[in-house]
Amino acid sequence: MSESTRTVISGPTIVLGGADIDTDRIMPARFLKAISFEGIESHLFEDDRRALASRGETHPFDDPARRHARIMIVGSNFGCGSSREHAPQAIARWGIRTIVGESFAEIFFGNSVAIGLACVSVAPDDLTQLRRAAADPSAIFTVDLPARAVSAPGLSLKLDMPDSGRQALMSGEWDATSLLLQHYEDVERVTRALPYTHSFR
């Protein structure tokens, strides 16, 4: 099995309330000028976190009890707004491996799969049950892509994910760089046959 495969993901959870959380809230635009994604996770939900802190409240991403979360639970239409890749990059670099929600914006979903971050959907009533189970920060949830199931203490629920994304994560085909390097001799052969890569005059 390839190291790039994503099949069964288990871990504690972090929960975000509300629907229509857009990419500007996930990663404010002023941080998009970075030339790499290194360290970008430190700015995840920065404005939301500051606003809550100013009122003496704690954002889930500032809660020490949630620091080791690997599964994020969200509402509907998560990741709407702009197409910035920085949003899923920051989430993944923080340590999240799977996002469970009611629905996802299409471009955010595609950008997430492209970096190996699974976004799976559950029915609204099932999402309510998962939120309740996630009230315990020590509870371990499991997202099983082959079985199309998400489980939590006392729960086993059906998940949905487009087959193209699900298969890419399970096979490792989401990792385009890894696939390219597996047959790099083919890349070199094609490169040698292209005159504009070596025949300058």
trRosetta pair geometry for C-beta under 8 A, 3 or more apart (Angstrom, degrees):
i j d omega theta_ij theta_ji phi_ij phi_ji
1 5 5.5 -69 176 21 99 147
2 5 5.0 120 69 -26 84 92
2 171 7.6 44 29 160 130 44
2 172 3.7 -4 79 -66 144 164
2 175 7.9 -158 145 41 136 135
2 178 7.3 112 -176 145 129 143
3 172 7.7 83 65 -119 39 130
3 178 8.0 -149 68 -135 90 150
4 116 6.9 -123 -167 -97 76 129
4 172 3.5 94 86 -146 105 99
4 174 7.0 -169 163 59 110 84
4 175 3.9 -98 -148 8 140 146
4 178 5.0 -165 -60 58 146 167
5 169 7.2 87 -163 155 53 53
5 170 6.0 16 -156 -173 99 32
5 171 6.6 -118 -107 133 95 4
5 172 4.6 -58 -65 -58 66 91
6 9 6.7 1 -171 -52 92 113
6 97 7.5 -175 -142 177 119 101
6 116 5.5 149 -42 -167 135 88
6 118 5.7 -168 136 -44 139 114
6 145 6.9 79 117 -10 78 149
6 169 4.1 -56 61 -179 108 100
6 170 6.9 -81 70 -75 58 39
6 174 7.4 -11 12 26 117 142
7 144 7.5 5 152 -152 71 58
7 145 5.5 -121 -153 46 44 109
7 146 5.8 9 -163 -22 100 104
7 169 7.6 164 -71 129 43 91
7 170 5.4 73 -96 -125 82 78
8 142 6.4 -4 -173 -171 94 103
8 143 7.2 171 -152 86 47 53
8 144 5.0 1 -113 -111 90 70
8 145 7.0 -133 -71 17 47 77
8 146 7.5 -44 -58 19 89 99
9 70 6.5 -150 170 139 102 118
9 71 6.7 138 123 -77 111 100
9 97 4.7 -164 -151 114 136 124
9 98 4.6 150 86 -26 151 128
9 118 6.7 -171 0 33 146 135
9 142 7.1 160 84 -153 45 54
9 143 4.8 -3 58 55 96 100
10 70 7.2 51 107 79 31 140
10 71 8.0 -44 -158 -34 23 123
10 140 5.8 25 177 177 101 106
10 141 6.9 -175 -145 91 60 44
10 142 4.4 -15 -98 -101 91 83
10 143 7.7 -169 -74 22 46 61
11 68 7.2 -131 -173 140 112 82
11 69 6.7 118 132 -169 112 37
11 70 2.9 49 72 35 157 125
11 71 5.6 157 70 -11 90 89
11 97 7.0 100 19 30 139 121
11 140 6.5 -74 -154 -141 9 80
11 141 6.9 -23 68 55 46 76
12 66 7.2 -154 127 -136 119 56
12 68 5.8 66 43 95 125 87
12 69 5.1 -91 101 -105 87 58
12 70 6.6 97 50 15 54 80
12 71 7.3 -160 106 34 26 88
12 137 6.1 39 -172 172 131 61
12 138 6.4 -61 -106 -137 124 22
12 139 6.6 111 -127 69 76 49
12 140 6.2 -59 -71 -95 57 55
12 141 7.4 92 -136 13 20 86
13 66 7.6 -48 106 -136 43 98
13 69 5.4 25 170 -141 12 108
13 70 7.9 -60 -84 53 42 55
13 71 4.8 -43 -102 80 79 93
13 72 7.0 142 -160 -99 74 24
13 73 5.7 23 -174 -13 126 108
13 134 4.3 -73 87 -133 143 113
13 137 7.6 -135 61 -135 68 51
13 139 6.8 -20 15 79 108 95
13 141 5.3 51 -55 2 114 131
14 60 5.0 125 -174 157 98 123
14 61 6.9 62 -175 -79 148 63
14 63 7.8 160 -129 55 100 116
14 66 4.4 92 -101 -175 96 127
14 69 3.7 103 -28 131 97 177
14 71 7.6 168 23 86 66 47
14 72 5.2 -24 68 -110 92 75
14 73 7.3 -175 87 23 42 75
14 96 7.4 -86 37 -91 120 110
15 60 6.2 -157 63 -112 53 152
15 72 7.6 161 -89 -162 28 58
15 73 4.6 -17 -111 65 76 108
15 131 5.9 103 -141 -133 141 79
15 134 4.9 129 -56 118 124 139
16 21 6.4 5 139 -54 138 163
16 60 6.1 -124 -80 29 66 147
16 72 6.8 17 -2 -178 106 103
16 73 7.1 180 27 87 65 57
16 74 5.0 2 61 -107 109 77
16 75 7.3 -101 101 -7 86 84
17 75 7.0 44 -176 -41 34 119
18 21 6.1 103 99 -59 106 97
18 75 5.6 -126 103 3 31 145
19 75 4.1 -107 -86 123 62 136
19 76 4.5 -2 -134 53 112 85
19 77 5.8 60 177 42 92 100
19 78 8.0 -103 -151 -63 52 66
19 102 7.7 -33 -113 45 103 132
20 75 7.7 -37 2 91 47 121
20 76 7.2 1 -41 90 61 77
20 77 4.8 5 -87 89 59 124
20 80 5.7 -37 -149 32 67 138
21 25 5.5 -103 -168 74 78 137
21 26 6.7 93 146 -54 102 92
21 74 6.5 -101 29 -159 135 121
21 75 7.1 118 -9 43 103 99
21 77 7.9 150 28 98 55 74
21 78 5.4 4 53 -130 100 72
21 79 7.3 17 89 -39 81 37
21 80 7.6 129 74 27 36 85
22 25 5.4 100 61 10 67 98
22 26 7.2 -128 111 -2 38 92
22 79 7.4 58 -141 -175 35 15
22 80 4.9 -61 -104 80 80 75
22 81 3.3 86 -166 -32 112 133
22 82 7.6 79 171 13 106 69
23 26 5.1 -51 -142 39 42 115
23 27 6.3 -25 174 41 75 88
23 79 6.0 42 -67 -157 87 58
23 80 7.3 -139 -15 85 81 30
23 81 4.4 -148 24 78 86 119
23 82 5.1 -107 67 57 132 79
23 83 7.7 -165 4 -43 168 4
23 84 5.1 158 154 45 139 103
23 86 7.8 109 179 68 109 84
23 87 4.2 -92 -140 -57 93 148
23 105 8.0 -88 -38 52 102 152
23 108 6.6 -165 -71 -89 110 115
24 27 7.4 -80 -132 72 22 51
24 28 6.2 45 -177 -117 67 47
24 29 5.9 -17 -129 -38 94 90
24 81 5.6 -126 -7 177 89 159
24 82 6.7 83 -51 13 87 111
25 28 7.7 21 -118 -70 18 70
25 45 6.5 14 155 -120 76 71
25 47 6.9 -104 -135 62 60 111
25 48 5.8 54 -168 -41 97 121
26 44 6.8 -32 -178 -152 64 73
26 45 6.4 -33 -133 -67 36 71
26 79 7.0 9 -25 -105 153 64
26 87 4.1 59 101 -140 137 102
26 90 6.8 156 155 64 92 129
26 91 7.0 -36 -167 -51 121 106
27 31 5.9 -107 180 71 88 123
27 32 7.3 102 134 -68 112 83
27 40 7.1 11 -132 170 126 112
27 43 6.5 72 -138 108 74 104
27 44 6.8 -38 -83 -111 76 52
27 84 6.3 -132 76 113 124 137
27 86 4.4 -159 133 116 163 108
27 87 4.7 -141 8 -86 116 62
27 90 5.2 156 -82 -1 118 148
28 31 5.7 86 74 5 77 102
28 43 6.8 -102 35 165 94 114
28 46 5.8 -75 3 53 122 110
28 47 5.4 104 -68 -22 131 115
29 32 5.5 -38 -164 0 52 120
29 82 8.0 78 -93 16 100 158
29 84 7.9 -156 -108 -61 67 156
30 33 7.3 -32 178 1 46 107
31 34 6.2 -4 173 -12 68 112
31 40 6.5 126 156 -142 124 90
31 43 4.7 154 -96 121 163 166
31 46 7.5 120 -34 6 140 143
31 86 6.8 160 105 173 99 153
32 84 6.1 -90 -107 -134 125 134
32 86 5.7 -130 -106 -16 78 154
34 37 7.1 112 110 -94 128 28
34 38 7.8 -149 170 50 131 66
34 39 7.9 -151 -143 69 153 95
34 40 6.2 -160 58 -84 160 104
34 86 7.8 113 49 -113 112 127
37 40 4.9 -68 -167 4 63 133
37 86 6.8 -176 -115 -121 94 70
37 89 4.5 -97 -142 167 141 140
37 90 7.6 -139 -164 -64 101 60
37 93 6.6 -175 147 -46 110 148
39 42 5.6 -21 176 7 76 116
40 43 6.0 -60 -171 37 56 106
40 44 7.7 87 135 -53 70 78
40 86 6.0 -124 -179 -158 149 96
40 89 6.1 30 77 113 143 109
40 90 4.8 -101 123 -91 99 90
40 93 6.3 91 63 52 85 153
41 44 5.4 -10 -164 -28 53 117
41 90 4.9 153 -99 -159 53 67
41 91 7.8 169 -118 -50 92 10
41 93 3.9 -139 -50 100 121 103
41 94 4.1 171 -158 -66 122 71
41 95 8.0 87 -158 -12 153 69
43 46 4.5 -36 -164 -43 67 129
43 90 6.7 -83 71 -129 77 139
44 61 6.0 -140 102 -160 111 162
44 90 4.5 166 -84 153 95 121
44 91 6.6 124 -128 -77 132 52
44 94 5.5 -18 -17 -61 161 137
45 48 4.5 -52 -178 50 93 117
45 49 5.3 101 117 -32 91 98
45 59 6.3 178 126 173 131 149
45 61 5.4 136 53 21 132 147
46 49 5.7 -61 -146 37 27 111
46 50 6.3 24 159 -17 65 107
47 50 5.8 -53 -145 37 31 110
47 51 6.3 33 156 -21 65 106
48 51 5.8 -55 -147 35 29 112
48 52 6.5 25 157 -14 64 107
48 59 5.9 110 122 -113 92 138
49 52 6.1 -58 -150 38 29 106
49 53 6.2 28 154 -20 64 110
49 59 4.2 -92 -110 15 71 154
49 61 6.2 -73 -86 70 123 107
49 62 5.6 126 -148 -37 112 121
50 53 5.6 -57 -144 38 31 112
50 54 6.3 35 156 -25 65 104
51 54 5.9 -53 -152 29 29 112
51 55 7.1 13 153 -5 60 107
52 55 6.0 -69 -158 43 36 103
52 57 4.2 -87 -175 85 89 101
52 58 6.5 100 137 -138 125 0
52 59 4.7 144 47 -54 149 84
52 62 7.8 -174 85 28 126 136
53 56 7.5 48 -172 -74 35 16
53 57 7.1 -105 -73 64 25 56
53 58 7.5 52 -88 -101 69 45
53 59 7.3 -51 -42 -9 83 98
53 62 7.1 71 -72 -7 108 178
58 62 5.2 -134 -163 87 83 108
58 63 5.4 100 144 -76 125 82
59 62 4.7 79 58 11 83 105
59 63 7.4 -132 96 -24 43 85
60 63 5.4 -43 -151 9 38 121
60 66 5.6 -23 -179 59 79 171
61 66 7.3 -93 -100 97 30 126
61 94 7.3 -50 -141 -158 116 151
63 66 4.4 56 83 15 106 109
63 67 7.5 -147 96 -42 57 70
63 137 7.6 -139 133 -102 126 144
64 67 5.5 -19 -155 -24 45 118
65 137 4.1 56 151 117 109 176
66 69 4.8 -3 -178 -31 79 122
66 137 5.7 -108 -75 -137 67 119
68 95 7.3 -90 -147 142 37 154
69 72 6.7 85 141 -75 127 68
69 95 7.0 119 76 99 60 112
69 96 6.8 -3 114 -92 93 80
69 137 7.9 -82 -73 -156 98 87
70 95 6.3 -83 -99 146 63 89
70 96 6.4 140 -163 -132 35 40
70 97 4.8 -1 -180 16 94 107
70 98 7.1 43 139 25 78 85
71 96 7.1 108 -103 -149 13 82
71 97 6.9 -42 -74 59 60 82
71 98 4.9 -14 -116 71 81 98
71 99 7.6 160 -164 -95 59 26
71 100 6.2 19 178 -4 105 111
71 141 4.9 -91 54 75 158 126
71 143 6.4 152 -114 -21 127 115
72 91 6.9 -74 -3 -162 157 118
72 96 4.8 -7 -22 -135 114 136
72 98 7.4 -174 28 95 69 50
72 99 4.8 -22 70 -113 101 75
72 100 7.1 175 87 26 48 68
73 99 7.8 165 -85 -163 22 59
73 100 5.2 -22 -107 71 69 98
73 101 7.0 145 -167 -79 47 64
73 127 7.3 150 -171 -157 106 85
73 130 5.7 -172 -127 127 140 117
73 131 6.1 179 136 -87 145 69
73 134 5.6 -134 10 -37 150 168
74 78 4.3 56 128 -87 145 147
74 99 6.0 0 7 -175 119 106
74 100 7.3 157 25 81 70 46
74 101 3.9 -26 74 -92 88 120
74 102 7.9 -110 104 13 71 72
75 78 6.5 141 64 -61 57 97
75 101 6.1 12 75 -153 13 104
75 102 5.8 -14 175 14 48 114
75 127 7.5 101 -122 164 50 149
76 101 6.7 162 -87 162 30 104
76 102 3.9 -42 -82 77 79 125
76 103 4.7 28 -150 36 77 96
76 124 7.9 -16 -60 -95 116 96
77 80 4.9 4 162 -41 99 125
77 102 7.9 -18 -9 80 54 101
77 103 5.6 12 -56 89 47 103
77 104 7.3 118 -140 -130 21 15
77 105 6.1 55 -169 -58 66 80
78 99 6.9 -144 106 158 153 136
78 101 4.8 -86 -3 -139 135 176
78 103 7.3 160 12 90 76 49
78 104 5.2 -39 62 -111 86 69
78 105 6.9 -122 88 -2 38 83
78 108 7.0 -129 114 106 69 154
78 119 7.8 -160 79 -149 119 123
79 87 6.3 142 -131 125 90 146
79 88 7.4 22 -121 -59 133 93
79 104 5.5 18 38 -162 122 86
79 105 4.3 -135 96 34 84 107
79 107 7.6 -150 140 78 110 71
79 108 2.6 118 150 -162 138 175
79 109 7.1 153 79 -40 149 58
79 112 7.6 -80 -101 -37 164 122
79 119 7.9 -51 -2 -119 148 152
80 105 4.2 159 -86 -70 53 132
80 108 7.3 -78 -58 -13 27 133
81 105 7.3 -90 23 -74 55 172
83 107 4.5 -76 -120 159 89 150
83 108 8.0 -145 -134 -60 50 58
83 111 7.2 152 -178 -48 73 135
84 87 5.5 101 92 -15 95 95
85 88 6.7 -60 -167 45 55 95
85 89 5.8 55 142 -24 79 117
85 111 5.1 -158 -116 -153 71 128
86 89 5.4 -66 -144 44 32 118
86 90 6.0 35 161 -25 71 106
87 90 6.2 -56 -151 30 23 107
87 91 6.8 20 154 -15 59 108
87 108 6.5 -49 90 -127 136 103
87 111 7.4 75 62 101 94 144
88 91 5.4 -54 -146 38 39 114
88 92 6.1 35 158 -17 71 107
88 108 6.5 149 -49 -165 111 75
88 111 4.9 165 18 116 138 101
88 112 4.2 -151 -128 -89 146 72
88 115 6.0 156 125 38 116 131
88 117 5.4 -171 -173 51 111 152
89 92 6.0 -59 -147 40 27 106
89 93 6.1 20 159 -14 65 113
89 115 6.5 166 -92 -72 66 172
90 93 5.9 -59 -140 42 27 107
90 94 6.4 36 156 -27 62 104
91 94 5.9 -54 -155 27 28 114
91 96 4.8 -46 166 50 86 131
91 99 7.2 -2 163 -62 149 122
91 112 7.9 -21 67 -116 134 104
91 117 6.6 85 95 -145 112 155
92 95 7.9 131 176 -7 31 7
92 96 6.2 -88 -94 68 36 79
92 97 7.5 74 -132 -97 75 40
92 112 7.8 159 -51 -142 116 75
92 115 5.6 -125 -14 122 169 128
92 116 7.3 101 -136 73 142 83
92 117 4.8 -108 -79 -72 114 124
96 99 6.6 42 160 -65 131 82
96 117 7.1 47 108 -140 92 114
97 117 7.0 -150 -163 -126 32 67
97 118 7.2 21 145 27 66 96
98 117 7.3 174 -94 -170 32 63
98 118 4.5 -15 -118 69 84 105
98 119 7.7 171 -164 -81 60 29
98 120 6.6 -5 -173 9 108 108
98 143 4.6 -163 170 28 169 155
99 104 7.5 98 102 -89 126 128
99 112 7.1 -72 21 -151 125 155
99 117 6.9 36 -5 161 101 102
99 118 7.1 -173 29 97 63 57
99 119 4.8 -9 65 -113 105 73
99 120 7.4 164 84 26 54 62
100 120 5.5 -20 -109 71 70 91
100 121 7.8 148 -159 -102 58 18
100 122 6.2 19 -178 -5 101 116
100 127 7.6 177 139 -116 97 86
100 130 6.5 -98 119 158 139 164
100 141 7.8 -98 -5 151 150 150
100 143 6.6 -160 -69 -87 113 126
100 150 5.9 91 -117 -126 141 161
100 159 7.3 -86 -128 -117 101 122
101 104 6.2 109 68 -62 129 84
101 119 7.1 -25 28 -167 106 89
101 120 7.9 139 29 80 59 45
101 121 6.4 -39 82 -110 61 64
101 122 7.6 173 96 27 15 80
101 127 7.1 36 -158 -119 35 131
102 121 6.3 33 174 -151 22 91
102 122 7.0 -67 -98 66 47 61
102 123 7.8 20 -128 -177 81 15
102 124 5.7 29 -117 -87 124 70
102 127 5.5 -47 -68 -46 87 159
103 121 5.8 31 -89 -118 48 127
104 108 5.7 -126 175 85 100 109
104 109 4.4 116 111 -68 129 102
104 112 7.7 -64 -177 15 152 144
104 119 4.8 31 -53 159 163 141
104 121 7.1 -126 -6 -70 92 102
105 108 4.3 72 70 14 98 112
105 109 6.7 -167 86 -15 46 86
106 109 5.7 -56 -151 32 29 114
106 110 6.5 24 155 -15 64 106
107 110 5.7 -54 -149 38 35 111
107 111 6.2 34 154 -17 68 106
108 111 5.8 -56 -145 40 31 110
108 112 6.2 34 155 -24 65 108
108 119 7.5 104 121 -76 91 165
109 112 5.8 -60 -152 33 27 112
109 113 6.5 24 156 -16 65 105
109 119 5.1 -121 -124 63 78 146
109 162 7.8 82 157 15 140 124
109 165 6.9 -72 163 -82 102 159
110 113 6.0 -53 -145 36 31 108
110 114 6.4 36 154 -25 63 108
110 165 7.9 -122 -102 -89 51 118
111 114 5.6 -54 -151 31 31 118
111 115 7.2 7 158 -1 62 105
112 115 6.5 -76 -159 44 31 92
112 117 4.0 -90 -171 82 87 106
112 118 7.4 -178 141 -54 114 2
112 119 5.0 75 90 -28 155 116
113 116 7.5 48 -169 -73 35 17
113 117 7.0 -100 -68 62 26 62
113 118 7.4 54 -99 -103 70 43
113 119 7.3 -84 -52 17 82 97
113 165 4.4 -103 -103 -138 147 103
113 168 6.0 67 175 82 116 135
113 169 6.6 -100 -144 -56 87 101
113 174 5.5 -128 164 -125 75 123
114 174 6.3 -165 -122 -172 23 91
114 176 7.7 -15 -155 -8 84 112
115 174 7.6 -56 36 153 9 117
116 169 6.7 121 -142 -124 59 87
116 174 5.4 144 -81 103 63 137
116 175 6.5 19 -63 -66 112 92
118 143 6.6 175 99 124 142 146
118 145 6.7 -119 -129 -75 150 122
118 161 7.2 -34 -168 -118 97 153
118 165 7.7 132 -131 149 68 110
118 169 5.6 60 -85 -127 100 165
119 161 7.3 142 88 -122 57 106
119 165 7.6 -36 49 155 85 155
120 143 6.0 164 20 -153 149 129
120 145 7.6 -144 -80 -98 134 80
120 150 6.7 161 105 -57 140 124
120 159 4.4 6 167 -178 126 130
120 160 6.9 144 -171 65 77 40
120 161 4.8 -57 -114 -63 77 113
121 159 6.6 132 68 -167 43 74
121 160 4.6 -36 71 67 98 95
121 161 6.7 155 17 -75 81 58
122 126 4.3 -109 161 95 116 124
122 127 5.2 151 86 -62 109 78
122 130 6.8 95 68 -15 161 141
122 150 6.3 -75 -72 34 131 138
122 157 5.8 40 -141 132 129 130
122 158 7.2 141 -129 86 82 56
122 159 5.6 -53 -77 -109 84 67
122 160 7.2 158 -84 15 34 84
123 126 4.5 86 58 10 83 108
123 127 7.0 -145 93 -12 40 86
123 157 7.9 -130 31 -176 93 119
123 158 7.6 43 -9 70 105 96
124 127 5.5 -53 -148 30 31 114
124 128 6.8 36 153 -21 63 99
125 128 5.7 -47 -157 28 36 115
125 129 6.9 36 147 -17 63 102
126 129 5.5 -51 -154 34 39 113
126 130 6.4 39 149 -20 68 104
126 157 4.5 130 -155 -160 127 145
126 158 7.4 -111 -92 49 166 67
127 130 5.6 -53 -148 36 35 112
127 131 6.4 40 152 -22 66 102
128 131 5.7 -51 -150 32 32 113
128 132 6.7 32 152 -19 63 103
129 132 5.8 -54 -154 33 33 112
129 133 6.5 29 152 -15 66 106
129 152 7.9 171 132 51 90 132
129 155 5.8 149 143 -115 122 144
129 157 7.0 151 77 -64 132 142
130 133 5.7 -55 -147 39 34 109
130 134 6.1 33 154 -21 67 110
130 141 7.4 54 -152 -118 102 138
130 150 7.0 0 -99 122 134 130
130 152 6.0 144 -127 -14 71 148
130 155 7.0 -163 -85 115 65 164
130 157 7.1 -91 -59 24 106 153
131 134 5.6 -59 -145 39 29 111
131 135 7.5 56 150 -46 58 81
132 135 6.0 -26 -170 -12 38 113
133 136 7.1 -54 172 30 49 98
133 139 5.7 -168 159 156 83 164
133 141 7.5 114 114 -84 124 103
133 152 4.0 94 134 137 156 143
133 153 5.9 171 -154 50 114 82
133 154 7.0 -164 -107 56 120 98
133 155 5.9 -96 -56 4 154 136
134 137 7.9 42 176 -92 64 42
134 139 6.4 -135 -111 65 39 130
134 141 7.2 -12 -88 -47 93 132
134 152 7.2 -78 -56 -133 71 148
136 139 4.2 92 85 -30 105 107
136 153 7.6 -8 55 26 140 140
139 152 6.1 35 158 -165 125 97
139 153 5.4 -101 -143 -2 109 117
140 152 7.9 175 93 -135 41 60
140 153 7.6 91 50 -46 64 90
141 150 6.7 3 179 -178 107 92
141 151 6.8 167 -158 87 61 49
141 152 4.7 -21 -106 -91 85 86
142 150 7.0 174 89 -153 51 50
142 151 4.8 -2 55 55 97 96
142 152 7.8 -176 21 -69 66 44
143 149 7.9 179 -151 96 42 48
143 150 5.0 -11 -105 -107 70 87
143 159 6.8 43 -146 -39 90 166
144 147 4.1 6 121 42 124 109
144 148 7.4 -40 97 19 82 17
144 149 4.8 2 56 61 110 86
144 150 7.3 -173 21 -81 71 37
144 151 7.2 25 -4 0 112 103
145 148 7.1 22 -169 -76 34 46
145 161 7.0 -43 -134 41 92 149
145 166 5.6 172 -169 -154 111 92
145 169 6.2 -139 -121 95 170 122
145 170 5.5 -154 110 -70 134 105
146 170 6.4 111 -69 -122 82 137
148 158 6.2 9 133 -156 97 75
148 159 5.5 -152 -178 62 61 78
148 160 7.3 34 -163 -88 108 37
148 161 7.6 -152 -124 22 84 93
149 156 6.0 -6 -172 -173 125 85
149 157 6.7 142 -157 75 72 39
149 158 6.3 -50 -104 -107 65 39
149 159 6.1 166 -111 7 9 96
150 156 8.0 165 84 -153 40 43
150 157 5.3 -24 65 67 85 94
150 158 7.9 12 21 106 80 8
150 159 4.8 89 -20 -54 100 119
151 155 6.0 169 -153 96 55 70
151 156 4.7 -7 -106 -105 99 69
151 157 7.2 165 -86 19 46 68
152 155 4.4 13 56 52 86 116
161 165 5.8 -105 165 82 103 111
161 166 4.5 123 102 -66 117 107
162 165 4.9 74 72 16 93 103
162 166 6.7 -173 88 -9 44 93
163 166 5.5 -61 -138 43 32 112
163 167 5.8 29 166 -18 70 110
164 167 6.3 -58 -145 38 22 106
164 168 6.4 23 155 -20 59 110
165 168 5.6 -56 -146 35 31 113
165 169 6.4 26 158 -16 65 106
165 174 7.8 47 -152 -88 62 116
166 169 6.1 -61 -153 37 28 107
166 170 6.3 18 156 -12 65 111
167 170 5.8 -59 -141 42 32 106
167 171 5.8 14 165 -7 69 116
167 173 7.3 1 125 37 80 127
168 171 6.3 -65 -136 46 22 99
168 172 8.0 -100 175 74 51 13
168 173 4.5 -96 -138 76 69 95
168 174 4.2 98 148 -60 105 81
169 172 8.0 35 -175 -68 23 28
169 174 5.5 25 -82 -24 54 136
172 175 5.7 -39 179 27 74 112
172 178 6.8 -78 167 94 107 140
172 179 7.6 150 126 -65 92 93
173 179 6.5 43 -134 -67 57 140
175 178 3.9 20 127 22 120 119
175 179 6.4 144 96 -19 72 85
176 179 5.7 -56 -149 38 34 112
176 180 6.3 37 153 -23 67 106
177 180 5.6 -55 -150 34 31 113
177 181 6.4 26 155 -16 66 108
178 181 5.9 -58 -147 38 30 108
178 182 6.6 43 152 -34 63 100
179 182 5.7 -45 -155 17 33 118
179 183 7.7 -13 163 18 60 96
180 183 7.3 -92 -167 54 29 75
180 184 6.9 61 145 -87 68 74
180 187 6.5 54 -177 -60 92 137
181 184 5.3 -2 -146 -55 44 110
183 186 4.5 10 145 11 105 118
183 187 7.2 126 109 -17 71 85
184 187 5.1 -45 -156 32 53 117
184 188 6.4 52 147 -19 74 100
185 188 5.6 -51 -148 38 36 112
185 189 6.3 42 151 -24 66 103
186 189 5.6 -50 -146 33 34 114
186 190 6.5 31 156 -15 65 104
187 190 6.1 -58 -152 38 29 107
187 191 6.2 32 151 -23 64 109
188 191 5.4 -53 -145 35 32 116
188 192 6.4 35 156 -22 65 102
189 192 6.0 -53 -152 32 29 110
189 193 6.8 22 152 -15 61 109
190 193 5.7 -63 -154 38 35 110
190 194 6.7 33 151 -26 68 105
191 194 5.9 -58 -153 27 34 110
191 197 5.3 -107 -172 117 79 170
191 198 8.0 92 152 -29 83 112
192 197 7.7 -95 -89 79 20 129
192 198 7.2 2 -134 0 50 147
194 197 4.6 66 89 -1 105 112
194 198 7.7 113 85 9 69 88
195 198 7.1 -97 -157 54 35 74
195 199 4.4 -40 -169 35 82 129
196 199 7.1 -56 -78 51 24 84
196 200 7.9 64 -154 -75 49 74
